């Protein structure tokens, strides 16, 4: 239990008619402990394990507190043990199950929290945990596919950068020095390339430090800052091939999230607003909020509200309108999510096949320029000697 001191523990146990043999401090749930929980990195795999085993234990009829005891004994990760102990403490105080997750918005999304909240209200936590587990597994699988698709281009970029760095820092300065010491004046084009090589070679540490600083600051601005995220999203939305992948990922998240929230029994306006925050696509998120506030909240059907927005594909809009009338919208959304998963796979393959030749062409042009800057003066020098 959580208490300020041992006296508090003794008083509480005495009120329950219990006489402890010993009391031992095992941790704390203050701000310092919460900070450690946040920074310890509870990852997607931990959350998948948690939801899977809670769903399994509830399905076989295990009491929630007993299930938590089993998980506390099972988990070796200190952060997960701390989280589970805090959840158990919250429940023992008579507070709702979702309260603990709500305290850590950086770790648990509004979708995660609201699904558990809805499951508690409806008494169907088992189904909610099963749906959460499926959602988290699909999300992790999607991230793995994107990372796997980008591995080869990143390796190619890294290897090419190393080759170019070697040429510019080590090869070009020596060749430039050779020409200058021999009294031969290379063509203007070669002198420009040699000048760049000499400059880079003389200031390599400064340039590398500046590059590292730009990468770190740029990463923070474009991935952590709200304005930067918006600008980066706008940029990706205009890049050929990439924008297709971004849109399909957003639609897949929309279908999966909205379907799960509807099955949990949340009101449709809440479902739309919560889903809007999970898309990762600003245009679609804003459109979804308008559908909720300016459409459904004012008495329009979901299909009619969607027809007013142009940011969603026409096929999606028509399917929502038809399935709403038929009364199985959540099933259609689940089918759509599965369909867009396969579409994302195909789009990622197209994206990689687009990136590879572009990168090879760009690197080939740079290496070709360096090669020409060396070959042309050598050819002229040989011609002069003859």
Protein Blocks (a to p, Z undefined) as FASTA:
>chain_A
ZZfblmlmmmmmmmnopacfbdcdfbdcbfklmmmmmmnopafklmmmmmmmmmmmmmno
pafklmmmmmmmmpmblklmmmmmmmmmmmmnopafklmmmmmmmlmcfklmmmmmmmmm
nopmmmmmmmmmmmmmmmmmmmmmmmmmmmmmmmmmmmmmmmmmmmmmmmmmmmmmmmmm
nopacdfklmmmmmmmmmmmmmmmmmmmmmmmmmmmmmmmmmmpmklmmmmmmmmmmggh
klmmmmmmmmmmmmmmmmmmmmnopafklmmmmmmmmnopaklmmmmmmmmmmmmmnopa
fklmmmmpckbcfklmmmmmmmmmnopmmlmmmmmmmmmmmmmmmmmmmmmmmmmmmmmm
mmmmmmmmmmmmmmmmmmmmmmmmZZ
